[in-house]
């Protein structure tokens, strides 16, 4: 299982999913109307390391975090 966490203003409980890459996660989240807006602009981290490729392979026990853009100073 891969744990998917949603940080910041994304008001969604963590998910435990049987997925093998970030493409599969994107497909699942596209089905959630509220998540579509976040997918366009959020960074993704796997085990606290930012990744940019949706082909990134996931393995049992990985932690994926969606990091929405935030304002700050």
C-alpha positions as CSV (number, residue, x, y, z in Angstrom):
1,X,0.0,0.0,0.0
2,X,1.0,3.6,-0.7
3,X,-0.1,6.3,1.6
4,X,-1.3,9.5,-0.1
5,X,-1.4,12.7,2.1
6,X,-2.9,16.0,1.2
7,X,-1.2,19.0,2.8
8,X,-2.1,22.7,3.4
9,X,-5.6,23.8,2.3
10,X,-6.5,20.5,0.6
11,X,-9.3,19.3,2.9
12,X,-9.0,15.5,2.2
13,X,-8.3,12.6,4.4
14,X,-5.2,10.5,3.6
15,X,-5.7,7.5,1.2
16,X,-4.1,4.1,1.3
17,X,-3.9,2.8,-2.3
18,X,-2.5,-0.1,-4.3
19,X,-0.7,1.9,-7.0
20,X,2.6,1.5,-8.8
21,X,3.3,5.0,-10.1
22,X,2.1,8.6,-10.0
23,X,0.2,8.2,-13.3
24,X,-2.2,5.8,-11.5
25,X,-2.6,8.2,-8.7
26,X,-3.4,11.1,-11.1
27,X,-6.0,9.0,-12.8
28,X,-7.7,8.2,-9.5
29,X,-7.7,11.8,-8.3
30,X,-9.0,13.1,-11.7
31,X,-12.2,11.4,-10.8
32,X,-12.6,13.6,-7.7
33,X,-14.0,17.0,-8.9
34,X,-12.6,18.8,-5.9
35,X,-9.1,17.5,-6.5
36,X,-8.9,18.5,-10.2
37,X,-8.0,22.1,-9.4
38,X,-5.2,21.0,-7.0
39,X,-3.7,18.5,-9.4
40,X,-2.8,21.3,-11.9
41,X,-0.7,23.3,-9.5
42,X,0.5,21.1,-6.7
43,X,4.0,19.7,-6.3
44,X,4.4,16.1,-5.4
45,X,6.8,14.5,-3.0
46,X,7.5,10.9,-2.5
47,X,9.1,10.1,0.9
48,X,9.8,13.8,1.4
49,X,11.6,14.2,-2.0
50,X,10.1,16.3,-4.7
51,X,9.5,14.5,-8.0
52,X,8.4,15.8,-11.3
53,X,7.7,12.7,-13.4
54,X,4.4,11.0,-13.3
55,X,6.2,7.8,-14.3
56,X,8.0,7.8,-11.0
57,X,7.7,4.2,-9.6
58,X,6.1,3.6,-6.2
59,X,6.7,0.7,-3.9
60,X,5.0,-0.8,-0.8
61,X,5.2,1.7,2.1
62,X,5.9,4.8,0.1
63,X,4.4,8.1,1.3
64,X,3.1,10.5,-1.4
65,X,2.3,14.1,-0.4
66,X,0.5,16.6,-2.6
67,X,1.8,20.1,-1.8
68,X,-0.4,22.9,-3.0
69,X,1.0,26.3,-3.7
70,X,0.8,28.7,-0.8
71,X,1.3,32.4,-0.2
72,X,3.8,33.5,2.4
73,X,6.4,36.0,3.2
